Amino acid sequence: MMLFVGILGVVVIYGGFFYLFFNGRDTSAIPWFFLLSPWICIFFGLSEAEQRRTLVWFIAKFKR
């Protein structure tokens, strides 16, 4: 369920953000955590093994 909510959140929130952004409207009223929150739902919607692989991938990306 969390995975579905996260994917739907990415579509809705980012769709609205990009709509406002490309129409030249002010997006400063949108807090940064609104753009981050659907990704957190997606992460916790993954299985435990997929969560571990994701964390290992992120750590490897930032250690370069």
NORBELLIN-V191621 format. One record per residue. N is the residue number from 1. RES is the residue in one letter. PHI is phi in whole degrees, 0 to 359 (none if undefined). OMEGA is omega in radians with two decimals (999 if undefined). BURIAL is I if it has 16 or more other C-alpha atoms within 10 Angstrom, else O. Layout:
BEGIN
N & RES & PHI & OMEGA & BURIAL
N & RES & PHI & OMEGA & BURIAL
END
This chain:
BEGIN
1 & M & none & -3.14 & O
2 & M & 298 & 3.13 & O
3 & L & 296 & 3.12 & I
4 & F & 296 & 3.13 & O
5 & V & 298 & 3.13 & O
6 & G & 295 & -3.14 & I
7 & I & 295 & 3.09 & I
8 & L & 296 & 3.10 & O
9 & G & 296 & 3.10 & I
10 & V & 299 & -3.11 & I
11 & V & 297 & -3.06 & O
12 & V & 289 & -3.05 & O
13 & I & 292 & -3.14 & I
14 & Y & 290 & 3.06 & O
15 & G & 299 & 3.10 & O
16 & G & 294 & 3.14 & O
17 & F & 298 & -3.12 & I
18 & F & 292 & 3.05 & O
19 & Y & 300 & 3.12 & O
20 & L & 296 & -3.09 & O
21 & F & 298 & -3.08 & O
22 & F & 281 & 3.04 & O
23 & N & 271 & 3.09 & O
24 & G & 80 & 3.13 & O
25 & R & 273 & -3.10 & O
26 & D & 287 & 3.11 & O
27 & T & 252 & -3.10 & O
28 & S & 291 & 3.13 & O
29 & A & 282 & -3.14 & O
30 & I & 273 & 3.13 & O
31 & P & 294 & -3.09 & O
32 & W & 298 & -3.09 & O
33 & F & 287 & 3.03 & O
34 & F & 294 & 3.13 & O
35 & L & 282 & -3.13 & O
36 & L & 270 & -3.00 & O
37 & S & 301 & 3.13 & O
38 & P & 294 & 3.12 & I
39 & W & 291 & 3.07 & I
40 & I & 292 & 3.08 & O
41 & C & 298 & 3.11 & I
42 & I & 297 & -3.13 & I
43 & F & 301 & -3.11 & I
44 & F & 284 & 3.04 & O
45 & G & 275 & 3.12 & I
46 & L & 282 & 3.06 & O
47 & S & 289 & -3.11 & O
48 & E & 298 & 3.12 & O
49 & A & 293 & 3.11 & O
50 & E & 293 & 3.08 & O
51 & Q & 297 & 3.11 & O
52 & R & 298 & 3.13 & O
53 & R & 298 & 3.11 & O
54 & T & 295 & 3.12 & O
55 & L & 296 & 3.09 & O
56 & V & 298 & 3.12 & O
57 & W & 298 & 3.12 & O
58 & F & 297 & 3.14 & O
59 & I & 298 & 3.11 & O
60 & A & 295 & 3.13 & O
61 & K & 294 & -3.06 & O
62 & F & 272 & 3.12 & O
63 & K & 276 & -3.09 & O
64 & R & 299 & 999 & O
END
